[in-house]
């Protein structure tokens, strides 16, 4: 605690926050209607059509020189036609030879290169939107934003997929073309209106914000001048795009697929070979421009990237995020709870067993969208039985409604989640009911929470869960205080619980301080956080007090120096890699150190180290990622996690390694591989994927998987080759 006080006091003495004369005025821009569709080729400067469209106001830096104009001239224009939404940008650069293009893969991170992004809040509800971006190579980046991108901040659960408010794996049909020259680079976006969700009508207004990243300066600039600590997803502070006269564009897509899969299983004697073929189809129809019907039959996810390997070094459940395409659109609309800790609906429960085995999906339907200011969602899916795993046929149904109150950032909603066994047993079901809401207090504060109840035939009483969280976020401050309770009988079978039966208070005090002047040191972020878990006998199970400071340089280099005070009470012995942790109460301290080099460089690393007490012994933990790229085609990352645990009852070492390799022939033709090794389960796996995208998530996919288990008592060795082709037919345009 003393360390935290010292860090705050030191920072206050030689840093600056938002200048008092800095105004966060909301910019406005009048959209231009185009009678003639432009040729989308990336050429902006010499196009008479674009010369007739007014320029948007200049961008404002948030990093490194907070509140200063963008360092390089940036010209942005926005227009639309009856069918398409257009954004054109010219990113001038006085040193074009220093423009960095680091990755051409779709949805690759754009923060470590020269790039341009924009977000549109098509309902103007200041909470939800669509994010698009590109780099100088014309890479396609898109994401669906719910609740201003807010989700779970626990770093150990932030891997790819959807978690909380940012749905990166949502893929829409759109195009972008770019040009490079001695002036810098330019980009021309064309987004079909049928790929968006919006309310049609006259004189509509959308929320809008732009972002430009300039790699040579590690610079970030926005159209709307944002306070420290905010990013593009802060839609409550976005500018406004006015004068939109929107018609229903019509949208009916047929997306059939066909696949051939060959399996070679060497784990049995004699080995078994199997050849299988499958067909299926998705149908997408816009009932209105803001409400979409999705149908799926014989759903398959063979082209989806495999999960990252994790080793459980504690007593609680690991979280693996959703990555399957069908469940990703409007996924945030069905999210209620505390993502990654208490999820009332977790779509991975559909079509996947508890051990990750595949449960075939017969088909299903989803209706999702917005009616006025009310978000609606209905989902119903049917899965087959798997006799070998004791799984019967099931129906999974979800009904969700959430009403936004004007522009107040406030909402009130409810959700119903149901699993119903179809084998004719009266007691084979599980249901969860919940209400949730958010009260936005101006632009700086909010209070949100939920209350839920489950119904399971074998459980009577103590079947509730709730959370209340208050947050203040402005001018570099981030203050949180909350309380979560999950009763012993609360059983969301179609949800996710990191742990069961707990009462959890939590607190966060965080402040970002921007340094004065133009020195090499940019920012420091002292903070303190606490979370504690008690059982329903009022005995503390876990306590975690974290005191830390982030030291940030203008070059992008960071170090984090912290100390953790931990408390664990073990009521029943459990194993960590065959080493027993006995019953007892354990209080420990550990040092934490994080190092991050400039991600704009061709070679960059990030590491995290823990050294300190762990239950009745010590833990020496090192994890990190090394990234290396060659030009804009080849990127690689090596991830390692090494835990040396020395307990009174024995020692163990857990090592998980992963190597990602990717080569992009074009932004739509790629070859990727993920090689993983886990010394605890003694499994080595290889996932290699070739993709030739038609649009969004359709096209040709060739996927090769190898899983090999080195344990002679549990031998597993098989190879799977899948060739899948998916095509999108736009029946209505």
Secondary structure in CASP SS format (residue, H / E / C, confidence):
PFRMAT SS
TARGET T0000
AUTHOR 0000-0000-0000
METHOD secondary structure of the structure
MODEL  1
X C 1.00
X H 1.00
X H 1.00
X H 1.00
X H 1.00
X H 1.00
X H 1.00
X H 1.00
X H 1.00
X H 1.00
X H 1.00
X H 1.00
X H 1.00
X C 1.00
X E 1.00
X E 1.00
X C 1.00
X C 1.00
X C 1.00
X C 1.00
X C 1.00
X C 1.00
X C 1.00
X C 1.00
X C 1.00
X C 1.00
X C 1.00
X E 1.00
X E 1.00
X E 1.00
X C 1.00
X E 1.00
X E 1.00
X C 1.00
X C 1.00
X C 1.00
X C 1.00
X C 1.00
X C 1.00
X C 1.00
X C 1.00
X C 1.00
X C 1.00
X C 1.00
X C 1.00
X C 1.00
X C 1.00
X H 1.00
X H 1.00
X H 1.00
X H 1.00
X C 1.00
X C 1.00
X C 1.00
X C 1.00
X C 1.00
X C 1.00
X C 1.00
X C 1.00
X E 1.00
X E 1.00
X E 1.00
X E 1.00
X C 1.00
X C 1.00
X C 1.00
X C 1.00
X C 1.00
X E 1.00
X C 1.00
X C 1.00
X C 1.00
X C 1.00
X E 1.00
X E 1.00
X E 1.00
X E 1.00
X E 1.00
X E 1.00
X E 1.00
X C 1.00
X C 1.00
X C 1.00
X E 1.00
X E 1.00
X E 1.00
X E 1.00
X E 1.00
X E 1.00
X E 1.00
X E 1.00
X E 1.00
X C 1.00
X C 1.00
X C 1.00
X H 1.00
X H 1.00
X H 1.00
X C 1.00
X C 1.00
X C 1.00
X C 1.00
X C 1.00
X C 1.00
X C 1.00
X C 1.00
X C 1.00
X C 1.00
X C 1.00
X C 1.00
X C 1.00
X C 1.00
X C 1.00
X C 1.00
X E 1.00
X E 1.00
X E 1.00
X E 1.00
X E 1.00
X E 1.00
X E 1.00
X C 1.00
X C 1.00
X C 1.00
X C 1.00
X C 1.00
X C 1.00
X C 1.00
X E 1.00
X E 1.00
X E 1.00
X E 1.00
X E 1.00
X E 1.00
X E 1.00
X C 1.00
X C 1.00
X C 1.00
X C 1.00
X C 1.00
X E 1.00
X E 1.00
X E 1.00
X E 1.00
X E 1.00
X C 1.00
X H 1.00
X H 1.00
X H 1.00
X C 1.00
X C 1.00
X C 1.00
X C 1.00
X C 1.00
X H 1.00
X H 1.00
X H 1.00
X C 1.00
X C 1.00
X C 1.00
X C 1.00
X E 1.00
X E 1.00
X C 1.00
X C 1.00
X E 1.00
X E 1.00
X C 1.00
X C 1.00
X C 1.00
X C 1.00
X C 1.00
X C 1.00
X E 1.00
X E 1.00
X E 1.00
X E 1.00
X E 1.00
X E 1.00
X E 1.00
X E 1.00
X C 1.00
X C 1.00
X E 1.00
X E 1.00
X E 1.00
X E 1.00
X E 1.00
X E 1.00
X E 1.00
X E 1.00
X E 1.00
X H 1.00
X H 1.00
X H 1.00
X C 1.00
X C 1.00
X C 1.00
X C 1.00
X C 1.00
X E 1.00
X E 1.00
X E 1.00
X E 1.00
X E 1.00
X E 1.00
X E 1.00
X E 1.00
X E 1.00
X E 1.00
X E 1.00
X E 1.00
X E 1.00
X E 1.00
X H 1.00
X H 1.00
X H 1.00
X C 1.00
X E 1.00
X E 1.00
X E 1.00
X E 1.00
X C 1.00
X C 1.00
X C 1.00
X C 1.00
X C 1.00
X C 1.00
X C 1.00
X C 1.00
X C 1.00
X C 1.00
X C 1.00
X C 1.00
X H 1.00
X H 1.00
X H 1.00
X C 1.00
X E 1.00
X E 1.00
X E 1.00
X E 1.00
X E 1.00
X E 1.00
X E 1.00
X E 1.00
X C 1.00
X C 1.00
X C 1.00
X C 1.00
X C 1.00
X E 1.00
X E 1.00
X E 1.00
X E 1.00
X E 1.00
X E 1.00
X E 1.00
X E 1.00
X E 1.00
X E 1.00
X E 1.00
X E 1.00
X E 1.00
X E 1.00
X C 1.00
X C 1.00
X C 1.00
X C 1.00
X C 1.00
X C 1.00
X E 1.00
X E 1.00
X E 1.00
X E 1.00
X E 1.00
X E 1.00
X E 1.00
X E 1.00
X E 1.00
X E 1.00
X E 1.00
X E 1.00
X E 1.00
X E 1.00
X E 1.00
X E 1.00
X E 1.00
X C 1.00
X C 1.00
X E 1.00
X E 1.00
X E 1.00
X E 1.00
X E 1.00
X E 1.00
X E 1.00
X C 1.00
X C 1.00
X C 1.00
X C 1.00
X C 1.00
X C 1.00
X C 1.00
X C 1.00
X C 1.00
X C 1.00
X C 1.00
X C 1.00
X C 1.00
X C 1.00
X C 1.00
X C 1.00
X C 1.00
X C 1.00
X C 1.00
X C 1.00
X C 1.00
X C 1.00
X C 1.00
X C 1.00
X E 1.00
X C 1.00
X C 1.00
X H 1.00
X H 1.00
X H 1.00
X C 1.00
X C 1.00
X C 1.00
X H 1.00
X H 1.00
X H 1.00
X H 1.00
X C 1.00
X C 1.00
X E 1.00
X E 1.00
X C 1.00
X C 1.00
X C 1.00
X E 1.00
X E 1.00
X C 1.00
X C 1.00
X C 1.00
X H 1.00
X H 1.00
X H 1.00
X C 1.00
X C 1.00
X E 1.00
X C 1.00
X C 1.00
X C 1.00
X C 1.00
X C 1.00
X E 1.00
X C 1.00
X C 1.00
X E 1.00
X E 1.00
X E 1.00
X E 1.00
X E 1.00
X E 1.00
X E 1.00
X E 1.00
X E 1.00
X E 1.00
X E 1.00
X C 1.00
X C 1.00
X E 1.00
X E 1.00
X E 1.00
X E 1.00
X E 1.00
X E 1.00
X E 1.00
X E 1.00
X E 1.00
X E 1.00
X C 1.00
X C 1.00
X E 1.00
X H 1.00
X H 1.00
X H 1.00
X C 1.00
X E 1.00
X C 1.00
X C 1.00
X E 1.00
X E 1.00
X E 1.00
X E 1.00
X E 1.00
X E 1.00
X E 1.00
X E 1.00
X E 1.00
X E 1.00
X E 1.00
X E 1.00
X C 1.00
X C 1.00
X C 1.00
X C 1.00
X E 1.00
X E 1.00
X E 1.00
X E 1.00
X E 1.00
X E 1.00
X E 1.00
X E 1.00
X E 1.00
X E 1.00
X E 1.00
X E 1.00
X C 1.00
X C 1.00
X C 1.00
X C 1.00
X C 1.00
X C 1.00
X C 1.00
X E 1.00
X E 1.00
X E 1.00
X E 1.00
X E 1.00
X E 1.00
X E 1.00
X E 1.00
X E 1.00
X E 1.00
X E 1.00
X E 1.00
X E 1.00
X C 1.00
X C 1.00
X C 1.00
X E 1.00
X E 1.00
X E 1.00
X E 1.00
X E 1.00
X E 1.00
X E 1.00
X E 1.00
X E 1.00
X E 1.00
X E 1.00
X E 1.00
X C 1.00
X C 1.00
X C 1.00
X C 1.00
X C 1.00
X C 1.00
X C 1.00
X E 1.00
X E 1.00
X E 1.00
X E 1.00
X E 1.00
X E 1.00
X E 1.00
X E 1.00
X E 1.00
X E 1.00
X E 1.00
X C 1.00
X C 1.00
X E 1.00
X E 1.00
X E 1.00
X E 1.00
X E 1.00
X E 1.00
X E 1.00
X E 1.00
X E 1.00
X E 1.00
X C 1.00
X C 1.00
X C 1.00
X C 1.00
X C 1.00
X C 1.00
X C 1.00
X C 1.00
X C 1.00
X E 1.00
X E 1.00
X C 1.00
X C 1.00
X C 1.00
X C 1.00
X E 1.00
X E 1.00
X E 1.00
X E 1.00
X E 1.00
X E 1.00
X E 1.00
X E 1.00
X E 1.00
X E 1.00
X C 1.00
X E 1.00
X E 1.00
X E 1.00
X C 1.00
X C 1.00
X C 1.00
X C 1.00
X C 1.00
X E 1.00
X E 1.00
X E 1.00
X E 1.00
X E 1.00
X E 1.00
X E 1.00
X E 1.00
X E 1.00
X E 1.00
X E 1.00
X E 1.00
X E 1.00
X E 1.00
X C 1.00
X C 1.00
X C 1.00
X C 1.00
X C 1.00
X E 1.00
X E 1.00
X E 1.00
X E 1.00
X E 1.00
X E 1.00
X E 1.00
X E 1.00
X E 1.00
X E 1.00
X E 1.00
X E 1.00
X E 1.00
X E 1.00
X C 1.00
X C 1.00
X C 1.00
X C 1.00
X E 1.00
X E 1.00
X E 1.00
X E 1.00
X E 1.00
X E 1.00
X E 1.00
X E 1.00
X E 1.00
X E 1.00
X E 1.00
X E 1.00
X E 1.00
X C 1.00
X C 1.00
X C 1.00
X E 1.00
X E 1.00
X E 1.00
X C 1.00
X C 1.00
X E 1.00
X E 1.00
X E 1.00
X C 1.00
X C 1.00
X E 1.00
X E 1.00
X E 1.00
X E 1.00
X E 1.00
X E 1.00
X E 1.00
X E 1.00
X E 1.00
X E 1.00
X E 1.00
X E 1.00
X E 1.00
X C 1.00
X C 1.00
X C 1.00
X C 1.00
X C 1.00
X C 1.00
X E 1.00
X E 1.00
X E 1.00
X E 1.00
X E 1.00
X E 1.00
X E 1.00
X E 1.00
X E 1.00
X E 1.00
X E 1.00
X E 1.00
X C 1.00
X C 1.00
X E 1.00
X E 1.00
X E 1.00
X E 1.00
X E 1.00
X E 1.00
X E 1.00
X E 1.00
X E 1.00
X E 1.00
X E 1.00
X E 1.00
X E 1.00
X E 1.00
X C 1.00
X C 1.00
X C 1.00
X E 1.00
X E 1.00
X E 1.00
X E 1.00
X E 1.00
X E 1.00
X E 1.00
X E 1.00
X E 1.00
X E 1.00
X E 1.00
X E 1.00
X E 1.00
X E 1.00
X C 1.00
X C 1.00
X E 1.00
X E 1.00
X E 1.00
X E 1.00
X E 1.00
X E 1.00
X E 1.00
X E 1.00
X E 1.00
X E 1.00
X E 1.00
X E 1.00
X E 1.00
X E 1.00
X E 1.00
X E 1.00
X E 1.00
X C 1.00
X C 1.00
X E 1.00
X E 1.00
X E 1.00
X E 1.00
X E 1.00
X E 1.00
X E 1.00
X E 1.00
X E 1.00
X E 1.00
X C 1.00
X C 1.00
X C 1.00
X C 1.00
X E 1.00
X E 1.00
X E 1.00
X E 1.00
X E 1.00
X E 1.00
X E 1.00
X E 1.00
X E 1.00
X E 1.00
X E 1.00
X E 1.00
X E 1.00
X C 1.00
X C 1.00
X E 1.00
X E 1.00
X E 1.00
X E 1.00
X E 1.00
X E 1.00
X E 1.00
X E 1.00
X E 1.00
X E 1.00
X E 1.00
X E 1.00
X C 1.00
X C 1.00
X C 1.00
X C 1.00
X C 1.00
X C 1.00
X E 1.00
X E 1.00
X E 1.00
X E 1.00
X E 1.00
X E 1.00
X E 1.00
X E 1.00
X E 1.00
X E 1.00
X E 1.00
X E 1.00
X E 1.00
X E 1.00
X E 1.00
X E 1.00
X E 1.00
X C 1.00
END
